[in-house]
Amino acid sequence: MRISSTEQFRQGIDSILDQQAKLNRTQQQLATGKKILSPSDDPSAATQIIKLSALIANNEQFDRNVGTARNELEQQENVLASSGNVLQRVRELAIQANNATQSNQSRETIGDELQNLVDELLQLSNTKNASGEYIFSGYNSRTPAFAKSGTGYVFQGDQGQRLLQVADGTQLAVRDNGSDVFEGMRSGDGRFTLVSPATNTGGSLVTMTSTSDADQEDYVITFSQANPDDDVIYSVIGSESGAVSTGIYEAGAAFSFQGITLEVEGAPGNGDSYQVNRSERQGVFQTVRDIADSLLSDVNTPEQAAKLANDLSQSLSTLDQALEHLQSRRTIVGNRLQALDTRTNENADERLTLESNISELEDIDFAEAVSRLNLQSTALQAAQQAYIKIQGLSLFNFIR
């Protein structure tokens, strides 16, 4: 078999180039720390790496969503805390006003402050986030949640609840609509509300309490006295059950019916009546506004003073319901923030697992790579020396 000099030279060059390519690839692996430099190096591992990288990208997006959700919830929690502080101030003023020593002028001063507090509550309900969206307007986030309408207030948003995905298959509510937050409380004690008509002629102070199993219907309590020396008789008529109870009224004594108890102080006038109505949803703005309007009206007779005292007593009960409602909403928001803390830790653990899996697939074994680099460097040097030796074996060198 004849091998020409040209073939020998070509094989020597090819051997050197092959060793240089291997050495260069090992150098790149050491420089990047990756054993897979292109998908062709290991198609199966490269496919797995692509899938795992996509999962990491999703995980990072979930982390960004968690951050956004935390900002939204913390802002909402701050608004709820501030609203609760405002209502607590309203309650203090209502207690202060419900005192026989107050004059029309002093009550008017309190009423003016209450009107300012209504405006503060309205401003809180129309809080915007960093993007300029009203956080309590639901999906209608470019419109203020609440606005004044005559002597009342209207909700201009919708019932939408903003959700953010914080993990695969897990969405978390980050906003609540203002109707639930600021109009979700109930009047009175949460079950019933006592109404004192302005037509009453007596000066009775009435306190109402009810149990959780009280029969849910409206009632009218009427006091009657045929002659000045006769006993005062009370009667209770239910809107559905008709005559419920009747008896002789005793000053300062309580009487009960259908799970409801009334304590009456003072002498009710003949024909005086009180209504015990089923509790209804009542907005916090209207509650405070009603108290302010009551205090801005002059009180000049014992009957008017008694009505104001009874109305303020019921308003205090409604305020307690409102404070409890806002506290419950804060608790819900707090639970969501706690869920975000848990989700953050779980996302971090998941990302660490994914990164470890990718590392096992693509990271180089530096000890093995350095050893291989030394071996390939020696092989390249050998190929180069062999080429030099072969280069000097031409037949023409021996022809004289």
VEXDREN-2710 file (C-alpha; in Angstrom, 1 decimal):
% VEXDREN-2710
k/r/px/py/pz
1/MET/0.0/0.0/0.0
2/ARG/1.4/3.3/-1.1
3/ILE/0.9/6.4/1.0
4/SER/2.0/9.6/-0.7
5/SER/3.7/12.4/1.1
6/THR/0.7/14.6/0.5
7/GLU/-1.5/12.1/2.2
8/GLN/0.8/12.0/5.2
9/PHE/0.9/15.7/5.4
10/ARG/-2.9/15.9/5.2
11/GLN/-3.4/13.3/7.9
12/GLY/-1.0/15.1/10.2
13/ILE/-2.8/18.5/9.7
14/ASP/-6.2/16.8/10.3
15/SER/-4.9/15.2/13.5
16/ILE/-3.6/18.6/14.7
17/LEU/-6.8/20.4/13.9
18/ASP/-8.9/17.6/15.5
19/GLN/-6.9/17.9/18.7
20/GLN/-7.1/21.7/18.6
21/ALA/-11.0/21.4/18.3
22/LYS/-11.2/19.1/21.3
23/LEU/-8.9/21.3/23.3
24/ASN/-10.9/24.4/22.3
25/ARG/-14.2/22.8/23.3
26/THR/-12.8/21.8/26.7
27/GLN/-11.5/25.3/27.2
28/GLN/-15.0/26.7/26.4
29/GLN/-16.6/24.3/28.8
30/LEU/-14.2/25.4/31.6
31/ALA/-14.8/29.1/30.7
32/THR/-18.6/28.8/30.8
33/GLY/-18.8/26.1/33.5
34/LYS/-21.3/24.3/31.1
35/LYS/-20.7/20.9/29.6
36/ILE/-23.5/21.4/27.0
37/LEU/-22.5/24.2/24.7
38/SER/-25.0/23.5/22.0
39/PRO/-28.2/21.3/21.8
40/SER/-26.3/18.9/19.5
41/ASP/-23.9/18.0/22.4
42/ASP/-26.7/16.2/24.2
43/PRO/-30.2/16.6/22.6
44/SER/-32.0/14.8/25.4
45/ALA/-30.5/16.9/28.2
46/ALA/-30.9/20.1/26.1
47/THR/-34.6/19.4/25.8
48/GLN/-34.9/18.9/29.6
49/ILE/-33.0/22.1/30.2
50/ILE/-35.3/24.1/28.0
51/LYS/-38.3/22.7/29.9
52/LEU/-36.8/23.4/33.2
53/SER/-35.8/26.9/32.2
54/ALA/-39.4/27.6/31.2
55/LEU/-40.5/26.5/34.6
56/ILE/-38.0/28.8/36.2
57/ALA/-39.2/31.7/34.1
58/ASN/-42.8/30.9/35.2
59/ASN/-41.6/30.8/38.8
60/GLU/-39.9/34.2/38.5
61/GLN/-43.1/35.6/37.0
62/PHE/-45.0/34.2/40.0
63/ASP/-42.6/36.0/42.3
64/ARG/-43.2/39.3/40.5
65/ASN/-46.9/38.7/40.9
66/VAL/-46.4/38.0/44.6
67/GLY/-44.6/41.3/44.9
68/THR/-47.5/43.1/43.1
69/ALA/-50.1/41.4/45.2
70/ARG/-48.2/42.3/48.4
71/ASN/-48.1/46.0/47.4
72/GLU/-51.9/45.9/46.6
73/LEU/-52.8/44.2/49.8
74/GLU/-50.6/46.3/52.1
75/GLN/-52.2/49.4/50.6
76/GLN/-55.7/48.1/51.1
77/GLU/-54.8/47.1/54.7
78/ASN/-53.5/50.6/55.4
79/VAL/-56.8/52.1/54.0
80/LEU/-58.8/49.8/56.2
81/ALA/-56.7/50.7/59.3
82/SER/-57.2/54.4/58.6
83/SER/-60.9/54.0/58.0
84/GLY/-61.2/52.1/61.3
85/ASN/-59.4/55.0/63.1
86/VAL/-61.8/57.5/61.6
87/LEU/-64.8/55.4/62.7
88/GLN/-63.3/55.1/66.2
89/ARG/-63.1/58.9/66.3
90/VAL/-66.7/59.1/65.1
91/ARG/-67.7/56.8/67.9
92/GLU/-66.0/58.9/70.5
93/LEU/-67.7/62.0/69.2
94/ALA/-71.1/60.3/69.2
95/ILE/-70.6/59.2/72.9
96/GLN/-69.5/62.8/73.7
97/ALA/-72.6/64.2/72.0
98/ASN/-75.0/61.8/73.7
99/ASN/-74.8/63.7/76.9
100/ALA/-77.5/65.8/78.5
101/THR/-75.0/68.5/79.3
102/GLN/-74.4/69.3/75.7
103/SER/-75.9/72.4/74.2
104/ASN/-77.1/72.9/70.6
105/GLN/-74.0/74.9/69.9
106/SER/-71.6/72.2/71.2
107/ARG/-73.5/69.5/69.3
108/GLU/-73.2/71.6/66.2
109/THR/-69.5/71.8/66.6
110/ILE/-69.3/68.0/66.9
111/GLY/-71.6/67.7/63.9
112/ASP/-69.2/69.8/61.8
113/GLU/-66.3/67.6/62.7
114/LEU/-68.4/64.5/61.8
115/GLN/-69.0/66.0/58.3
116/ASN/-65.3/66.4/57.9
117/LEU/-64.8/62.8/58.9
118/VAL/-67.3/61.7/56.3
119/ASP/-65.3/63.5/53.6
120/GLU/-62.2/61.8/55.0
121/LEU/-63.8/58.4/54.7
122/LEU/-64.9/59.2/51.2
123/GLN/-61.4/60.1/50.3
124/LEU/-60.1/56.9/51.7
125/SER/-62.6/54.8/49.8
126/ASN/-61.4/56.5/46.6
127/THR/-57.7/55.6/47.2
128/LYS/-55.6/55.1/44.0
129/ASN/-52.7/52.8/43.5
130/ALA/-49.4/53.7/41.8
131/SER/-51.0/53.0/38.4
132/GLY/-53.7/55.6/39.1
133/GLU/-56.4/52.9/39.5
134/TYR/-59.1/53.2/42.2
135/ILE/-58.5/50.1/44.3
136/PHE/-62.1/49.7/45.5
137/SER/-63.8/50.1/42.2
138/GLY/-63.6/46.5/41.1
139/TYR/-63.0/46.1/37.3
140/ASN/-64.2/49.7/36.8
141/SER/-60.9/50.9/38.2
142/ARG/-60.7/54.2/36.3
143/THR/-63.9/55.5/38.0
144/PRO/-64.0/56.7/41.7
145/ALA/-65.5/54.0/43.8
146/PHE/-67.9/56.4/45.7
147/ALA/-69.4/59.8/45.0
148/LYS/-71.9/62.1/46.7
149/SER/-75.4/62.1/45.3
150/GLY/-77.7/64.6/46.9
151/THR/-77.7/63.8/50.6
152/GLY/-76.5/60.2/50.0
153/TYR/-73.6/58.3/48.5
154/VAL/-73.5/56.0/45.6
155/PHE/-71.1/53.2/44.6
156/GLN/-69.8/53.7/41.1
157/GLY/-67.7/50.6/40.7
158/ASP/-68.7/47.0/40.0
159/GLN/-68.6/43.8/42.0
160/GLY/-65.4/42.6/40.3
161/GLN/-62.6/41.2/42.5
162/ARG/-59.1/41.5/41.2
163/LEU/-57.1/38.2/41.2
164/LEU/-53.4/37.5/40.6
165/GLN/-51.9/34.1/39.9
166/VAL/-49.1/33.4/42.4
167/ALA/-48.5/29.8/41.6
168/ASP/-49.7/27.1/39.2
169/GLY/-53.4/26.7/39.8
170/THR/-53.4/29.3/42.6
171/GLN/-55.0/32.7/42.4
172/LEU/-55.2/35.2/45.2
173/ALA/-57.6/38.1/45.6
174/VAL/-55.7/41.4/45.8
175/ARG/-58.6/43.9/45.7
176/ASP/-62.1/43.9/47.1
177/ASN/-64.9/46.0/45.7
178/GLY/-65.9/49.0/47.8
179/SER/-69.5/47.9/48.1
180/ASP/-68.5/45.0/50.3
181/VAL/-65.9/47.0/52.2
182/PHE/-67.8/50.2/53.0
183/GLU/-71.4/49.1/52.6
184/GLY/-71.3/45.6/53.9
185/MET/-72.0/46.4/57.5
186/ARG/-75.5/46.1/59.0
187/SER/-77.5/48.6/61.0
188/GLY/-78.4/48.4/64.7
189/ASP/-77.0/45.3/66.5
190/GLY/-76.6/43.4/63.3
191/ARG/-80.0/41.8/63.6
192/PHE/-82.5/44.6/64.5
193/THR/-82.6/48.3/64.5
194/LEU/-84.7/50.4/66.9
195/VAL/-86.5/53.4/65.3
196/SER/-87.9/56.2/67.5
197/PRO/-90.6/58.2/65.6
198/ALA/-90.5/62.0/65.9
199/THR/-94.2/62.0/66.8
200/ASN/-93.7/60.4/70.2
201/THR/-94.8/62.7/73.0
202/GLY/-93.0/61.0/75.9
203/GLY/-89.4/61.3/77.0
204/SER/-88.5/57.7/77.3
205/LEU/-85.0/56.4/76.7
206/VAL/-85.1/52.9/75.1
207/THR/-82.4/50.3/74.9
208/MET/-82.7/47.2/72.7
209/THR/-80.8/44.0/72.7
210/SER/-81.5/40.8/70.8
211/THR/-80.3/37.2/70.7
212/SER/-78.9/35.3/67.7
213/ASP/-82.0/33.1/67.6
214/ALA/-84.5/36.0/67.7
215/ASP/-87.4/35.7/65.2
216/GLN/-86.6/37.7/62.1
217/GLU/-89.6/40.0/61.4
218/ASP/-90.5/43.6/62.0
219/TYR/-92.2/44.7/65.2
220/VAL/-94.1/47.7/66.5
221/ILE/-94.3/48.4/70.2
222/THR/-97.1/50.7/71.3
223/PHE/-97.7/52.2/74.8
224/SER/-101.2/53.2/75.8
225/GLN/-102.8/54.7/78.9
226/ALA/-106.6/55.2/78.9
227/ASN/-106.6/57.6/82.0
228/PRO/-103.7/59.4/83.8
229/ASP/-104.2/57.1/86.8
230/ASP/-104.4/53.9/84.9
231/ASP/-101.5/51.5/84.2
232/VAL/-99.5/52.0/81.0
233/ILE/-100.0/49.0/78.7
234/TYR/-97.5/47.9/76.1
235/SER/-98.4/45.8/73.1
236/VAL/-96.1/44.2/70.5
237/ILE/-97.4/43.5/67.0
238/GLY/-95.3/41.5/64.6
239/SER/-95.4/42.2/60.8
240/GLU/-96.0/38.5/60.2
241/SER/-97.1/36.9/63.4
242/GLY/-99.6/39.6/64.5
243/ALA/-100.1/40.1/68.3
244/VAL/-96.9/38.9/70.0
245/SER/-97.0/40.2/73.6
246/THR/-98.8/42.6/75.9
247/GLY/-98.4/43.6/79.5
248/ILE/-98.2/46.4/82.1
249/TYR/-95.3/48.7/81.6
250/GLU/-93.2/49.2/84.8
251/ALA/-90.8/52.1/84.8
252/GLY/-87.2/51.0/84.5
253/ALA/-88.2/47.3/84.0
254/ALA/-87.3/45.3/80.9
255/PHE/-89.7/43.2/78.9
256/SER/-88.8/40.6/76.3
257/PHE/-90.5/39.0/73.2
258/GLN/-89.3/36.7/70.4
259/GLY/-85.7/36.9/71.6
260/ILE/-85.7/40.8/71.8
261/THR/-85.4/42.7/75.0
262/LEU/-86.4/46.4/75.5
263/GLU/-85.3/48.4/78.5
264/VAL/-87.4/51.6/78.9
265/GLU/-86.5/54.5/81.2
266/GLY/-88.9/57.3/81.8
267/ALA/-92.6/57.6/81.1
268/PRO/-93.8/56.9/77.5
269/GLY/-96.7/59.1/76.3
270/ASN/-100.1/57.7/75.5
271/GLY/-99.8/56.3/71.9
272/ASP/-96.0/56.4/71.8
273/SER/-94.6/53.7/69.6
274/TYR/-91.2/52.3/68.6
275/GLN/-90.3/50.1/65.7
276/VAL/-87.9/47.2/65.8
277/ASN/-87.0/46.5/62.2
278/ARG/-84.9/43.8/60.7
279/SER/-81.3/45.0/60.2
280/GLU/-80.3/46.1/56.7
281/ARG/-77.1/46.9/55.0
282/GLN/-76.0/50.4/55.6
283/GLY/-73.1/52.3/54.2
284/VAL/-70.6/53.7/56.6
285/PHE/-70.8/57.2/54.9
286/GLN/-74.5/57.4/55.4
287/THR/-74.2/56.2/59.0
288/VAL/-71.8/59.0/59.9
289/ARG/-73.7/61.5/57.9
290/ASP/-77.0/60.7/59.7
291/ILE/-75.3/61.2/63.1
292/ALA/-73.9/64.6/61.9
293/ASP/-77.3/65.7/60.6
294/SER/-78.9/64.7/63.9
295/LEU/-76.4/66.8/65.9
296/LEU/-76.8/69.8/63.5
297/SER/-80.6/69.9/64.3
298/ASP/-81.6/72.0/67.3
299/VAL/-83.0/70.1/70.4
300/ASN/-85.4/72.3/72.3
301/THR/-87.9/69.9/74.0
302/PRO/-87.5/66.8/76.2
303/GLU/-89.2/64.7/73.5
304/GLN/-86.6/65.8/71.0
305/ALA/-83.8/65.2/73.5
306/ALA/-85.1/61.6/74.0
307/LYS/-85.3/60.9/70.3
308/LEU/-81.8/62.2/69.8
309/ALA/-80.5/60.0/72.6
310/ASN/-82.3/56.9/71.2
311/ASP/-81.1/57.6/67.7
312/LEU/-77.5/58.1/68.9
313/SER/-77.7/54.9/70.9
314/GLN/-78.7/53.0/67.7
315/SER/-76.0/54.8/65.8
316/LEU/-73.4/53.6/68.3
317/SER/-74.6/50.1/67.7
318/THR/-74.3/50.5/64.0
319/LEU/-70.8/52.0/64.4
320/ASP/-69.8/49.0/66.4
321/GLN/-71.1/46.8/63.5
322/ALA/-69.1/48.9/61.1
323/LEU/-65.9/48.7/63.1
324/GLU/-66.3/44.9/63.5
325/HIS/-66.9/44.6/59.7
326/LEU/-63.8/46.6/58.8
327/GLN/-61.8/44.5/61.3
328/SER/-63.0/41.4/59.6
329/ARG/-61.9/42.7/56.3
330/ARG/-58.5/43.6/57.7
331/THR/-58.3/40.0/59.0
332/ILE/-59.0/38.7/55.6
333/VAL/-56.4/40.9/54.0
334/GLY/-53.9/39.8/56.8
335/ASN/-54.6/36.2/56.0
336/ARG/-53.9/36.8/52.3
337/LEU/-50.6/38.5/53.2
338/GLN/-49.7/35.5/55.3
339/ALA/-50.5/33.3/52.4
340/LEU/-48.1/35.4/50.2
341/ASP/-45.3/34.8/52.8
342/THR/-45.9/31.1/52.5
343/ARG/-46.1/31.2/48.7
344/THR/-42.8/33.2/48.6
345/ASN/-41.0/30.5/50.5
346/GLU/-42.6/27.7/48.4
347/ASN/-41.6/29.5/45.2
348/ALA/-38.0/29.9/46.4
349/ASP/-37.9/26.1/47.3
350/GLU/-39.3/25.2/43.9
351/ARG/-36.9/27.5/42.1
352/LEU/-33.9/25.9/44.0
353/THR/-35.1/22.4/43.0
354/LEU/-35.4/23.4/39.4
355/GLU/-32.0/25.1/39.3
356/SER/-30.4/22.0/41.0
357/ASN/-31.9/19.8/38.3
358/ILE/-30.5/22.1/35.5
359/SER/-27.2/22.1/37.2
360/GLU/-27.0/18.3/37.2
361/LEU/-27.7/18.3/33.5
362/GLU/-25.4/21.1/32.2
363/ASP/-22.8/22.0/34.8
364/ILE/-19.3/20.7/34.1
365/ASP/-17.2/18.5/36.4
366/PHE/-14.2/20.9/36.8
367/ALA/-11.8/18.2/38.0
368/GLU/-12.6/15.9/35.1
369/ALA/-12.5/18.8/32.6
370/VAL/-9.1/20.0/33.8
371/SER/-7.7/16.5/33.6
372/ARG/-9.1/16.1/30.1
373/LEU/-7.7/19.5/29.1
374/ASN/-4.2/18.4/30.2
375/LEU/-4.6/15.1/28.3
376/GLN/-5.8/16.9/25.2
377/SER/-2.9/19.5/25.4
378/THR/-0.4/16.6/25.5
379/ALA/-2.2/14.9/22.6
380/LEU/-2.0/18.2/20.6
381/GLN/1.7/18.5/21.3
382/ALA/2.3/14.9/20.3
383/ALA/0.4/15.5/17.0
384/GLN/2.4/18.6/16.3
385/GLN/5.7/16.7/17.0
386/ALA/4.6/13.8/14.8
387/TYR/3.8/16.2/12.0
388/ILE/7.3/17.7/12.2
389/LYS/8.9/14.3/12.1
390/ILE/6.8/13.2/9.1
391/GLN/7.5/16.5/7.3
392/GLY/11.2/15.5/7.1
393/LEU/10.6/12.0/5.5
394/SER/10.2/13.2/1.9
395/LEU/12.1/10.9/-0.6
396/PHE/13.6/13.9/-2.3
397/ASN/15.7/14.5/0.7
398/PHE/17.7/11.3/-0.1
399/ILE/18.2/11.7/-3.9
400/ARG/21.7/13.0/-4.7
END
